[in-house]
Each structure stands twice: as structure tokens, then as C-alpha cells.
Amino acid sequence: MKFMRLTFLPAVCVYVLAAMTPIAAAATHTGAKEHKAKVSGTVLSRDGNAVKVQDKKDGSIKIVNITDKTKINRDKFLSHTPMNVTALVPGLTIHAEGVTNAEGELDAKKVKFRPDAFAIAVAQEQQIVGNQAAAGHAQTTADQGVANAAAAQSSADQAQSTASQGAATAQAAGMAAAANAVAVQAVNQRVADLGSYTAVATTGVYFANNSHKVNDTGKSALDQLISANSNVNGFLIEIAGYTSSTGAAQYNQKLSEQRAAAVAQYLRESAGVAMWRIVVPAGYGETHPAASNDNSKDRALNRRVEVRILVSKGQQQDSQVAIAQP
């Protein structure tokens, strides 16, 4: 009887191990469902942590999701300082690696972009710091003007109270106070205008049907716009893409975004415009038509990207602005 118990125990162990083998295999198979994927292309737009990228291989649009675990770094660069999702601006060429989720989107584990693009981002940060310093300097000038006005008024009061100084001295002090008050008001107005921009030049880039390629005529119009306003201080560029009403609305929305991104890419790579000058390009589909869509001539006018030069009112008064015609 003892011999039978000893014989039965190894048999049970073998049975248990055999039963667990399919379970382990199933778990391994489940883990294998996670498909690795890569995408390289140009950033078209970003909505929160979802980045829309145009694949450079086939031109298709891919969604790259950025999570807390995604590592964003500059490609082929000595520094490994991690970046955040705000570094992925439209027009930037990126390479993302991760896994495809149930919606067919790429959940990125790591994202890299070229170091030359990072240099542009550094320039952007420097410009922001410069703008803040300029505003701070203007405010300091205003404060100094107020102090000068107060000092002048004090001198005027003292002159008035001291009969020996005479009426002439009191009048001079009053005039100085008034002049300083005018200067203070002008400086304060200039600081207030830093956040108020106005369009000073505009041009249009027109596209063939179902195309987002910038042709030679469009390139010439963009070159003329930048050349004519190269001496304008502190300008920004607004880019808005549109389509005709031909085709589905969803398709037209994507096409308008592609056209806006193509113009931004040309300005950055061929026209020498720093990325920080370009306001995030936007596509508006078939909305806001420039002409009716009843005939081919009018539809051609709607297949466009509008490009505007923006200058703050505070800087505009000191700048000579040239208007570039489309």
C-alpha cells in the first residue's frame, strides 16, 4: 500500500505540469498580439498628446499617441535630455517607435527628431526670453518715467513754496512734469500693444485638385512675401489651408491640413524662416470659400493657403512694412 502511494504521487505531478503547459502557451500567445510598429514623417498637427504625422513612405496620415512613458529625445545628439510633447511642433520631421493599439494608432515608446530642428526650438526659446526681456525693459522705462515725473512735480512744489526761486523756476518744473507724464503714457501704451497683432502683408498659394504640393508659382509668392518683409521686426506668420467643396468633408479637412503643413515646411526649409515665427498651421477644409464652387475657375480660387504677416502694434509703428500681392 505504501508502494502504491509513492508511485501515484509522481504521476499526479506529471499531470499537473501537463495541464499548466497550455495555459503558459496561451499567455505567451496573448502577449504576442502586441504588434511593434514604426513611423517616420512630418508632424501635421497636435491635439493634446495625439500627434498627427504624414508618413514619408506612402503619404498616409498616422496618429502617434504620447504617454507618460514615451521618451522624446533629439536624434543623433550627444545630449540625452528628455523633451516633452510640446517639442513636437508642426513641420518637424520625427521618427516614432512603439506598438499598434486596437484603433490602429501608434502608442509611442520613444520619439526622436533631428538636432537641426532642435536648434530652431532653442532659437524659439531665446526669442521668447528676448521678448520677455524687452517687455520688462519697457516697463522699467515706464516706471522710471513715473519716478522722473514725480521728482519733477516735487521740484515744482518746492519751487512754488520757495518764493526766492521765483515763478520762472516753478513754471519750468511744471513743464518737465507734463513732458514726463506724456512719455510715461506712450511707454505704457507700447507695452500694452505687445500682445495685439495686426496683419500687415498677405499672399495666397494655390493648389491643383486633390494636391498639397507647392508649385513653382506658390514658391515664388512665398519667397516674395518673405523677401519684401525681411526687415520687419518681430513678425509672425499665420498659415490657413482651405479646399473647394468637391469631395467628402472629412477628406477636405485632411487635405487642407496637408496644404497648410506643406507651406510651413517650405517656409522653414527653403525660405529660411525660423520655426518660432510660424503660428501653428491650421486647416479649415471647405469652409470660408474665397469664391463660389459653381465652376472650375472659382473652385481653383478655393484650393488655397492664405499666408499673413502679423506684427504687433507696438512694433509696427517703428517698422516699414511692404505688402506682397498674391
C-alpha positions in Angstrom: 0.0 0.0 0.0 2.9 2.4 0.8 4.5 1.5 -2.5 1.3 2.4 -4.4 1.2 5.9 -2.7 4.8 6.6 -3.7 4.0 5.6 -7.3 0.8 7.7 -7.5 2.5 11.0 -6.4 4.9 11.4 -9.4 2.0 10.6 -11.7 0.0 13.5 -10.2 2.9 15.9 -10.6 3.3 15.0 -14.3 -0.4 15.5 -14.9 -0.4 19.0 -13.2 2.6 20.1 -15.3 1.0 18.9 -18.5 -2.2 20.8 -17.6 -0.3 24.0 -17.0 1.6 23.9 -20.3 -1.3 25.1 -22.5 -2.1 27.9 -20.0 1.5 29.2 -20.3 1.4 28.8 -24.0 -1.9 30.8 -24.2 -0.4 33.6 -22.0 2.6 33.7 -24.4 0.3 33.9 -27.4 -1.7 36.7 -25.8 1.5 38.8 -25.3 2.4 38.2 -28.9 -0.7 40.1 -30.1 1.1 43.3 -29.4 2.5 44.4 -32.7 5.5 46.6 -32.8 5.4 49.5 -35.3 7.4 52.5 -36.5 6.6 55.7 -38.4 8.8 58.4 -39.8 7.3 61.6 -41.2 6.3 65.2 -40.8 4.1 66.5 -38.0 0.9 68.0 -39.4 -0.8 68.9 -36.1 -1.1 68.1 -32.4 -4.2 67.7 -30.3 -3.1 67.2 -26.7 -1.0 64.1 -26.6 -2.2 62.9 -30.0 0.2 63.8 -32.8 -0.9 63.7 -36.5 2.0 62.6 -38.7 2.3 62.2 -42.5 4.3 59.1 -43.3 7.1 59.9 -45.6 6.9 56.4 -47.2 3.4 56.4 -48.6 2.0 59.8 -47.6 -0.6 58.3 -45.3 -1.7 60.0 -42.1 -0.8 58.3 -38.8 -1.8 59.1 -35.3 1.1 58.9 -32.7 0.0 58.8 -29.1 2.4 60.3 -26.5 2.1 58.8 -23.0 3.9 59.4 -19.7 6.2 56.6 -20.6 7.2 57.9 -24.0 10.8 59.0 -24.3 11.2 62.1 -26.6 14.8 62.9 -27.5 16.9 64.6 -30.1 18.2 62.1 -32.7 21.9 61.7 -33.1 22.8 64.2 -30.5 25.2 64.0 -27.6 22.7 65.3 -25.1 20.0 62.8 -23.8 17.9 65.4 -22.1 14.3 64.3 -22.4 11.8 66.6 -24.1 8.0 66.8 -23.7 5.2 66.7 -26.2 5.3 70.4 -26.8 8.5 70.0 -28.7 6.6 68.1 -31.5 5.5 71.2 -33.4 4.0 71.1 -37.0 6.6 70.9 -39.7 9.0 68.8 -37.6 10.3 65.5 -39.0 10.1 62.8 -36.4 10.8 59.0 -36.0 8.5 57.2 -33.6 8.6 53.6 -32.4 6.0 51.7 -30.3 3.1 49.3 -30.6 -0.2 49.5 -32.6 -3.3 49.7 -30.4 -6.8 48.4 -31.2 -7.7 51.6 -33.1 -4.7 51.2 -35.4 -2.9 54.1 -33.8 0.8 54.0 -32.7 1.3 54.2 -28.9 4.8 55.6 -28.9 7.5 54.2 -26.6 10.2 56.6 -28.0 10.2 59.5 -30.4 13.3 61.1 -31.9 13.8 64.2 -34.1 16.7 65.8 -35.9 19.1 68.0 -34.0 18.8 70.9 -36.6 15.1 71.1 -35.7 16.1 71.3 -32.0 18.4 74.2 -32.8 15.4 76.0 -34.2 13.5 75.3 -31.0 16.4 76.7 -29.0 16.1 79.8 -31.1 12.4 80.0 -30.3 13.1 79.8 -26.6 15.7 82.5 -26.9 13.2 84.7 -28.8 10.6 84.2 -26.0 13.2 85.2 -23.4 14.2 88.2 -25.5 10.6 89.3 -25.9 10.1 89.0 -22.1 13.3 91.0 -21.5 12.1 93.7 -24.0 8.7 93.9 -22.2 10.4 94.1 -18.9 12.8 96.8 -20.1 9.8 98.8 -21.5 8.0 98.5 -18.1 11.2 99.6 -16.3 11.4 102.6 -18.6 7.8 103.4 -17.8 8.5 103.1 -14.1 11.5 105.4 -14.4 9.3 107.9 -16.3 6.8 107.9 -13.4 9.6 108.4 -11.0 11.0 111.3 -13.0 7.6 112.9 -13.3 7.1 112.6 -9.5 10.6 114.1 -9.0 9.7 117.0 -11.4 6.4 117.6 -9.6 8.2 117.6 -6.3 10.6 120.2 -7.6 7.7 122.2 -8.9 6.0 122.1 -5.5 9.3 123.1 -3.8 9.7 126.0 -6.3 6.2 127.2 -5.6 6.7 127.1 -1.9 10.1 128.8 -2.0 9.5 132.4 -3.0 13.2 133.1 -3.6 13.3 130.7 -6.6 10.7 132.8 -8.4 7.8 132.0 -10.7 10.1 131.0 -13.6 11.6 128.0 -11.8 8.1 126.8 -10.8 6.9 127.0 -14.4 9.9 125.1 -15.7 9.3 122.3 -13.2 5.7 122.0 -14.2 6.6 121.7 -17.9 9.1 119.0 -17.1 6.4 117.1 -15.1 4.0 117.3 -18.1 6.6 116.1 -20.5 7.5 113.1 -18.4 3.8 112.2 -18.0 3.4 112.1 -21.8 6.5 109.9 -22.1 5.1 107.5 -19.4 1.8 107.2 -21.2 3.5 106.4 -24.5 5.7 103.7 -23.0 2.7 102.1 -21.1 0.7 102.1 -24.3 3.6 100.4 -26.2 3.8 97.7 -23.5 0.0 97.1 -23.7 0.3 96.7 -27.5 2.9 93.9 -27.4 0.1 91.4 -27.2 -2.0 92.9 -30.0 -1.0 91.8 -33.5 -2.3 93.0 -36.9 -2.0 91.7 -40.4 0.4 93.9 -42.5 1.0 91.7 -45.6 -0.7 88.7 -47.2 -0.3 86.3 -50.1 -2.1 83.2 -51.4 -0.7 79.8 -52.5 -3.0 77.9 -54.9 -3.0 74.1 -55.4 -4.0 71.6 -58.1 -7.1 69.5 -57.5 -6.5 66.8 -54.8 -2.9 68.0 -54.3 -0.9 69.5 -51.5 2.3 70.1 -53.4 3.5 73.7 -53.5 4.2 74.5 -57.2 6.7 77.0 -58.6 4.1 79.8 -58.6 3.3 79.3 -55.0 7.0 79.1 -54.1 7.6 82.4 -55.9 4.7 84.1 -54.0 6.1 82.9 -50.6 9.7 84.0 -51.5 8.4 87.4 -52.4 6.4 87.7 -49.2 9.4 86.9 -47.0 11.8 89.0 -49.0 9.6 92.0 -49.0 9.2 91.9 -45.2 12.6 90.6 -44.1 13.4 93.8 -42.4 10.2 93.9 -40.3 11.0 93.4 -36.6 9.2 90.8 -34.6 6.8 89.5 -37.3 4.9 86.2 -37.1 3.4 84.2 -39.9 -0.2 82.8 -39.9 -1.0 79.9 -42.2 -4.5 78.8 -43.1 -5.4 76.0 -45.5 -8.6 75.6 -47.5 -10.2 73.4 -50.2 -13.1 73.6 -52.7 -16.3 71.8 -51.8 -15.6 68.9 -54.2 -15.3 65.6 -52.3 -16.2 64.5 -48.8 -15.9 66.9 -45.9 -13.5 64.6 -43.9 -11.2 64.2 -46.9 -11.2 68.0 -47.5 -10.3 68.7 -43.9 -7.3 66.4 -44.1 -6.3 67.9 -47.4 -6.4 71.5 -46.1 -4.2 70.5 -43.1 -1.7 68.9 -45.6 -1.6 72.1 -47.7 -1.0 74.3 -44.6 1.8 71.9 -43.4 3.4 71.9 -46.9 3.6 75.7 -46.9 5.0 75.8 -43.4 7.6 73.2 -44.4 8.6 75.2 -47.5 9.0 78.4 -45.4 11.1 76.7 -42.8 13.3 74.6 -45.1 13.6 76.7 -48.3 12.7 80.3 -47.4 14.8 80.4 -44.3 12.0 81.3 -41.9 12.7 80.3 -38.3 10.1 77.9 -36.8 9.3 80.2 -33.9 7.9 82.8 -36.3 5.3 80.4 -37.7 2.0 80.2 -35.8 0.7 76.6 -35.7 -0.6 75.9 -39.3 -4.3 75.1 -39.4 -6.6 73.5 -42.0 -10.2 74.7 -42.3 -11.4 72.3 -45.0 -14.0 73.7 -47.4 -15.2 76.5 -45.0 -14.7 80.2 -45.7 -14.7 80.0 -49.6 -13.0 82.8 -51.4 -15.4 82.3 -54.3 -18.4 80.2 -55.2 -17.9 76.5 -56.0 -20.2 76.6 -59.0 -17.5 76.4 -61.7 -13.9 75.2 -62.2 -12.4 78.8 -62.1 -14.0 79.6 -58.7 -13.1 76.2 -57.3 -9.5 76.8 -58.2 -9.6 80.0 -56.1 -10.8 78.0 -53.1 -7.9 75.4 -53.3 -5.6 77.7 -51.4 -3.5 78.5 -48.4 -3.6 82.1 -47.1 -0.4 83.3 -45.5 -0.4 86.5 -43.5 2.5 88.5 -41.9 1.5 89.6 -38.4 3.2 92.5 -36.5 2.4 93.8 -33.0 1.1 97.3 -33.0 3.9 98.3 -30.7 6.5 97.3 -33.3 4.5 98.2 -36.4 4.9 101.9 -35.7 8.7 101.6 -35.9 8.7 99.2 -38.9 8.5 99.8 -42.7 6.2 97.1 -43.9 5.9 96.0 -47.6 2.7 94.4 -48.9 3.3 91.4 -51.1 0.5 90.8 -53.6 -0.6 87.2 -54.4 
